[in-house]
Amino acid sequence: MAMKKVGILIFNDVEVLDMAGPFEVFSLAEWEETREKIFKVYTIAKSKELITARNGLKVQPDFAFEDAPEVDILIVPGGYGAEETERYDEMTIGWLKKKMSQVEIMASVCTGAFLLAEAGFLDGREATTHWMDLDRLKKEYPNVKVLHNMKYVDASPVFTSGGISAGINMSFYILEKLAGSDIVRKTARRMEYDCYC
């Protein structure tokens, strides 16, 4: 498998682990024989201005929408910025709609599902989000088949996960689909992550 590119959308008030968990999984994964990285991971934002994530963490995006490279996998994190700001932002939703036809996998973490729902990607699909927002997702987007008590949902090519740390579980699941269970076990052990199921 040729190296795949992973883009992680970031924005003000993004939940830190929503972006950092998948970043860690995909950044660490490597082929055992060659020790070559399986993925190249980028952060992408509307502009290259410094992002202030939840609780004040500052993050410098690698790329802006206008100069971001094509990616194979796009991760859409959640947090207050996702559910209360970005899903109402025409530029963000428009960019996601454009990317949907270009990626192999479109995946959300936590309330990033609200952006995917707003873009229409979850219509008629099974999906999940943070347990506190399941009913809200179902009420505001009635065409989504909202599932409870799920760490992640595979509605290929769209994937959704529950809250915060569940994004790590989903990332391991995607990694397993693309690179196999041995790579997952080695990556999880390196992270000292006990379970990705």
C-alpha positions in Angstrom: 0.0 0.0 0.0 1.4 3.4 -1.0 1.6 6.0 1.8 -1.8 7.6 2.4 -2.4 11.1 3.4 -4.6 12.0 6.4 -6.1 15.5 6.8 -7.4 16.6 10.2 -9.7 19.6 10.1 -9.0 22.0 13.0 -10.8 25.2 14.1 -11.2 27.4 17.2 -12.7 25.5 20.1 -11.9 22.1 18.6 -11.8 19.3 21.3 -8.1 18.6 21.8 -8.2 14.8 22.0 -10.7 14.6 19.1 -7.8 15.8 16.8 -4.8 14.6 18.8 -6.0 11.0 19.2 -6.4 10.2 15.5 -3.2 12.3 14.8 -1.3 10.0 17.2 -2.6 6.7 15.8 -2.0 7.5 12.1 1.3 9.3 12.7 2.8 6.4 14.7 1.6 3.6 12.4 4.5 2.1 10.3 5.3 -1.0 8.4 7.2 -3.5 10.5 9.6 -4.7 7.9 10.8 -1.3 6.7 9.8 1.0 9.6 8.3 3.3 6.9 5.4 5.5 7.9 2.0 4.3 6.6 0.4 7.7 6.7 1.4 11.4 6.3 -0.8 13.4 8.6 -1.6 17.1 8.2 -3.7 19.6 10.1 -6.0 21.8 7.9 -7.9 25.0 8.8 -9.7 27.8 7.0 -6.6 29.8 7.2 -3.1 29.4 8.6 -3.9 31.6 11.6 -3.2 30.1 15.0 -6.1 28.0 16.3 -7.1 28.1 19.9 -8.5 24.7 20.8 -10.6 23.9 23.8 -9.2 25.0 27.2 -6.6 27.2 25.5 -4.2 24.9 23.6 -2.7 26.8 20.7 -2.2 24.9 17.4 -0.6 26.1 14.2 -2.3 24.6 11.1 -0.1 23.0 8.5 -2.4 24.2 5.6 -5.3 26.4 4.9 -8.2 25.2 2.8 -6.8 27.0 -0.3 -3.4 25.3 -0.3 -4.1 22.0 1.4 -2.9 18.9 -0.5 -5.3 16.2 -1.5 -5.9 13.7 1.2 -7.1 10.1 1.3 -8.7 10.3 4.7 -10.3 13.4 6.3 -10.9 13.5 10.0 -13.5 16.0 11.3 -13.2 16.5 15.1 -15.8 17.9 17.4 -16.0 20.2 20.4 -17.9 23.4 21.0 -16.5 24.9 17.8 -17.9 22.1 15.7 -21.4 22.1 17.1 -21.9 25.8 17.7 -19.8 27.5 15.0 -18.4 25.5 12.2 -21.5 23.6 11.2 -23.1 27.0 10.4 -20.0 28.2 8.5 -20.7 28.1 4.7 -17.0 28.1 3.9 -16.3 25.0 6.1 -19.4 23.1 5.0 -18.7 24.0 1.4 -15.1 22.7 1.7 -16.3 19.5 3.2 -18.8 18.9 0.4 -16.0 19.4 -2.1 -13.7 17.0 -0.3 -16.3 14.3 0.0 -15.9 13.3 -3.6 -12.1 13.3 -3.3 -11.4 11.2 -0.3 -11.6 7.5 0.4 -12.8 8.0 4.0 -14.6 10.8 5.7 -14.7 10.4 9.5 -15.9 12.4 12.4 -15.0 12.3 16.1 -17.6 13.3 18.7 -19.7 16.2 17.6 -17.8 16.5 14.4 -20.8 14.4 13.3 -22.9 17.6 13.3 -20.7 18.9 10.5 -21.1 15.7 8.5 -24.8 15.8 9.1 -25.1 19.5 8.0 -23.2 18.6 4.8 -25.7 15.8 4.1 -23.2 13.0 4.4 -25.1 11.2 7.1 -28.6 11.2 5.4 -29.8 7.6 5.4 -26.7 6.4 7.1 -26.1 5.0 10.6 -24.0 7.3 12.8 -23.1 8.1 16.3 -21.6 11.0 18.3 -20.9 11.9 22.0 -23.5 10.3 24.2 -24.6 13.7 25.5 -25.5 14.8 21.9 -27.2 11.7 20.5 -30.7 12.9 21.0 -29.8 16.3 19.7 -28.3 14.8 16.6 -31.4 12.7 16.0 -33.8 15.7 16.6 -31.9 18.2 14.4 -31.1 15.7 11.6 -34.0 13.3 11.4 -32.7 11.6 8.3 -29.7 10.2 10.2 -30.0 6.7 11.8 -28.5 7.6 15.1 -27.0 4.6 17.1 -26.5 4.6 20.8 -23.9 2.8 22.8 -21.4 2.6 20.0 -17.7 3.6 20.0 -17.8 4.0 16.3 -20.0 3.3 13.3 -18.7 2.1 9.9 -21.1 3.4 7.2 -18.3 3.4 4.5 -17.0 5.6 3.2 -18.3 7.6 6.1 -17.3 6.8 9.7 -18.4 8.4 12.9 -17.3 7.9 16.5 -18.5 8.6 20.0 -17.0 11.3 22.2 -13.4 12.3 22.5 -11.4 9.1 23.2 -13.7 7.1 21.0 -11.9 8.8 18.1 -8.8 6.7 18.9 -10.9 3.5 18.8 -12.3 4.5 15.4 -8.8 5.4 14.1 -7.5 1.9 15.1 -10.5 0.4 13.3 -9.7 2.3 10.1 -6.0 1.4 10.5 -6.9 -2.3 10.8 -9.1 -2.1 7.6 -6.2 -0.5 5.7 -3.1 -2.2 7.2 -4.2 -5.2 9.2 -4.5 -6.3 12.8 -0.7 -6.8 13.4 0.0 -3.2 12.7 -2.9 -2.2 15.0 -1.5 -4.3 17.8 2.0 -2.9 17.5 0.7 0.7 17.2 -1.6 0.3 20.2 1.2 -1.3 22.3 3.5 1.6 21.4 0.8 4.0 22.6 0.1 1.7 25.7 -3.6 1.8 24.6 -5.3 -1.3 25.9 -8.3 -1.5 23.6 -9.5 -0.2 20.3 -12.8 -2.1 20.1 
